[in-house]
Amino acid sequence: MQPKTKAVTAAVTGSALGMAGLAWLAMPASAGEAPQLPSISAEELVQSVLSTKTPALDGTVAVTNNLGLPVSSLPGGTNLNIDSAHVYTDGTGNSKVSVQQGASETTVVHNDTTVWTYTSKDNTAKKVTVPAGPAAPRPEAADPATMATQLVAKIRETSAVSVEGTARVADRAAYELVLTPKPTERTLLREIRIAVDAEKRVPLRLAVMSNGSADPALQVAFSDVEFTSQPASEFQFTPPQGAKVTEEQAATPEKPGKDELAGTKLVGDGWDTVVTGAFPATALQPQQDRRGQNTDPNALLKQFGKPVSGAFGAGYVISTKVGTALVTDDGRFAAGAVPEQVLVEALGSK
């Protein structure tokens, strides 16, 4: 199957597959000759990435999905088959993401304690008010810079880190930072490559490689980016005339929303981290997707998964080049960039 190159601006989130998806990101080969840059140590480059705050920017993000998994068809999955997208940030936490999929556009605007989500296909808008403060829930990172920084912070202690040459990404000179799992890590991944902007020290792309393949499993990066101030008006949103508007308060970890996963937690750390939790009661029941098509999640699990049983009960395992997900018959799940046995251990007894 040939990879599908599309543009996206959001990490896959909202399910076991989604939350594991942060570690399943990569980027296409660089365009142009590798630039000549001053030498830099791996530790210095890592520290600069972790200490640099994502500045104001305007950019397009592109993804190549070669996972071989129909993520959008599974409970809580997110469709990666997106035509185009644009990301704006003001450097202070406000952001705007516009995603084009066919004739439909979805826009997410985060401004202080307000998050708007608008879908042109059905002319609907949702306004969510989030609590103020650093611990408040926020929309998922929409750009490679933020995603890569979060990833480096999570796995650096369980990785061998090196700088392997330079690259040119989005017509900008960058260093190639490579993180390789230590021998004690039980993971399906071989390495993660991060192109770091030589001037801004902001990650421009991620490249996660799986064992047994020379090609990246999933790719994400800026195809073009400008580090320039953004007008405040870019982060203001007014629903179009006639739009159906709903309002709600953001769910907290202690009280998830009715459509959110219950009891989600991380087991382990580093490369073999596993996310566990439970789907909402209705998630595995037959339902209609956004296009009005009927889907049966259980039938899809049987089609793409392998039946398994153990102390956790019974269920199905779905495997890709870079990750594994186990969904039990009673709606619990475990997922990560790990072998099946690690998921079984994370679920424990029923």
N, C-alpha and C positions, 0 to 999 in steps of 0.2 A: 504494500500500500504506500503510495506516495504521500509525503507530508503535505498538509494543507497550510499554506502561508496566509495568515490573516492578521488583522490588527486588533489588539485588545488593550484595555487599560486597567483591568482589575485582576487581582489574584483570585484563583478559584477558592471560594469560601462557602461556609454554610453546611457542610456535611463532613463525614469522615474522609471521603475522597477529597473534598475541597480543602480541608484544613491540612491534610497531608500534602496538598498540591504546592504549597509554598516551596517545598524542597525539590519540586519536579520541573524547575524552570531552566531554560537555556537560551542561547542566542546564535543566529546564523554566522557564517564566516565573515570576517571583516572585508571591507572593500578598500582597495588601494594598498600602496606599499606601506609596510610597518614603519612608523616614524622613529627617528633617532631621539632618545630622551636620556637625561642624566640617570645614572644608576640609583637604585633605591632599595633598601632592605625590606624584606617581607613584613617585619614587625612595624617598621615606620609606615608602610603603606596601609597595613591593617589599622593602626592607630589613627591615621588621617581619615580613613573611611568612617570609623566609629565616632570621631569627634566632629565631623563635618555635618552640619545641618543642611538638609535639602533646601537649596535656595529657590527664589522665584524662577519659574521656567514656563515655557510653552513648547510642547513637543508632541510628536506622534509616536505611538508605541506599536511595534509589530511582533507577532507571535507565529511560530511554526509548531503545530501540534503533531507529534509523531508518537503519541502514547499508545495508539491502537485500542483505545477504550472509549465507548460511547458515553462519556461523562454526563452529557445533557440528558441521557435517557434514564439515569439512575436516581434514586431518591435523594433529593437535596443537591443534585449535580448542577453544574453551570455550563451553559453552551459556550464552547470556544470557537465556534464557526462564525466569526464576526468579520464584517467587511472592512471597517475602518474605525479609527478612534483618535481622540485628541485629549491631551492632559494639560491642565493649567494649575499651577500652584503659586501662592503669593509669598512663600517662605516663612509664613507665620502660622501655618496649620490649615488655612482655607484652601479649598481645591475645587476643581470642576472637571468632570469627565464626560465626554460626549462619545457615544458608541453607535456606529452605524451598522445595521444588519438588514440588508435588503432595502426595502422602502421605509423601514422603521428606524427611528433614532431614540435611544435612551440616554437621558442626561441626568447626572447626579451632581448636585451642587452642595458643598459643605461650607457654611459660613458661620463661624463661631459656634453657637449651640443649636443651629438649625441645619437640617439636612433635607434637601428636596430631591425627590426622584420622579422624573417625568418620562412617560412613554408615549411617543407620538402615535403608535399603531392604534391604541384605543383611547387616546387623548385623556389619560389619567395622570394625576399628580398626587404624590404622598409627601406630607410634611411631617418630619420626625423631630421632636425637640429632645436634645441630649443634655444631661447635667453638665454644668461648668466644672472645670478642674482637670488636672492631668489624668485622673483615674476614670474619667467618663468614657463610655463606649464611643468609638469613632468608626467611620467607614474604613474598609480595608484599604491598604496602600494601593495607589493606582499607577505607580511609576517604578521602573527598575531600580532607581536610586534608593528609594525607601525599602523596597523588598530585599535588595541585596544587603543593605546595612543591617536589617533585622536578622538575616540569615547568617552573616558573618558573626554577629554578636552571639548567636545561639550555638554555633558549632566550632568556633575557633579553638576552644580548649580541647576538643576531641579530634583535632585535625593537624596534619603536617602542612605548613603554610610556606609557599614559595612565590617568587616573582619570575615568570617565564616569558620574557620578551615584551613586546609592545604591539599595539593594534590601532586601527583607525575605525572609530564607530561614530556614525552620524556626522562624519567629516570632522571629528575631533580626535586629537592624539590621546592615547590611553595606555596605561600599564595593564598587563595581564596578571592578575592575582589568582593563584591556584590553591584550592584547599582539597586535601586528600584525606580520607578517613584513616584514623590510626588502626592498627591490626585488631584491636579489641572491639571495634565497632562492627555490629552485625547489620549490614546494609547492602542494598542492591546497587548502590551508586558507586561509581569509580572516582569521580572528582567533580568539583564545582569550579568553573572558571568565571571570574568577574573582571570585566574591563573597567578600570577606574580612570576617570578623566584626569589627565596630567595636571591641568591647571586648577580645576575646581575641586578635585579629589572626591567627586561624586560618581558612584557607579553608573555606567551607561548601559551595561548589558550583563546578563547572567548566562552561563553555559553549563548545564548539569549533564554529566555523561554517565551512562549506565555501564555495567560490566558486560563484556562480550559484544560491544558495538562501537564502531568508530564515529557514528553519527549521534548528535544530541537527541535526546528523547523529546524534549519540549524546549522551545526557544522564545525568549522575550527580550526586547531592548528598544531603545530609542532608534528610530530610523531617521529622525531629524529632531533637533532640540535647540532652543535658544534660551540662554540664561539671562532673561531680561525682566524688569519690573512689570507686574501685571496690574491693570487698572482695577480699582475696587468694584467697578460695575460688572466685571467679569464674574464675580462671585455673588451677584444678586440674581434672584429668580422670581419671576411673576408668572403664574400659570396662564397659558393661553386662554382666550375667551372660549367658554363652553366646556372647559376641561372639568372632569369629575375629580374633586379634591377631597382627600381624606387626611386626618391629622391624628397623631398618636405620640405617646411618650416612649422614649427608647427603653428597651428592656435592659435590666441589669443582670449581672451574672447570678445574683441570688434569686431573681425572678424572671426567667426567660419568657419571651413572647410565645403565644400559642402555636406559632409555626416554627419555633426554634428547637434546636436539639437540647435534650435534657441531660443534666449531669455530665457535660463534656469535660474531660480532663486529659492531661498529658501524662503518659507513663514512660519513665526513662528520661534520658537526655541525649544531647548530641545527635549523631547520625541515625541512631536506632530509636529515636523518640516515636512513640505510638500515641495516637489520639483515640480515646474511647468515649462512648456515650450511647445515647438512644435516640432513635428517630421519633418524631411525633406519632401518635397512635394512627393517624390517617395516612402517613407517608407511604406505607406499603400497600395501601388499598388502591384498586383501579381508580383512575382519575383522568381529567382532561388537561393537556398541556396548554401553553399560551396560544398555540395555533389552533386550538379546538380539537386536537386529535386525541383519541382515547389511548391511554397507556396503562399497562399492568406491571408495576414494579416487580412483583413476585415472579411473573413470567419472564421478565428480563433477567432477573437474578438466575433463574434456572437456565436461561439461554446462554448467558455469558459466564456464569460461575460454575464452580466445582462443588458438589455437595460434600460437606465435612461434618464430623461430630466429635465430641469430646466432653471433658468436664464442664465446658461452657454450655453444652446442649447440642443443638444441631443448627446448620445454616449453610451458607455458600461463601466460597472464597473466589475473588476475582483478582487476577494477577496481570501486571503489565511489565514492561522492561524496567520500570523504575519504582514500582510500588505494589503493595498488596492490600486488599480490603477484605475483611471478614464481616458479613452481616448475618446475625442469628435469626432464627425463625420468630423469636419474640421481639425483634426490632433493635437489639443492641448491635453495636458495631465496634470494630477496631481497624485502624488503617495507618500505614506508614510506608516509608521507603525501605522496607525490611522483608525478610523471608516470612513465610506463613507461620512458622513455629513461634516467632516473636509475638505475633498477634494472639496466638492461642494462650501464651503465657500472660499477656496483658489483660485478656478477658478473665482469666482465672476460672473459678467454679461458677456454675449457674446460680 
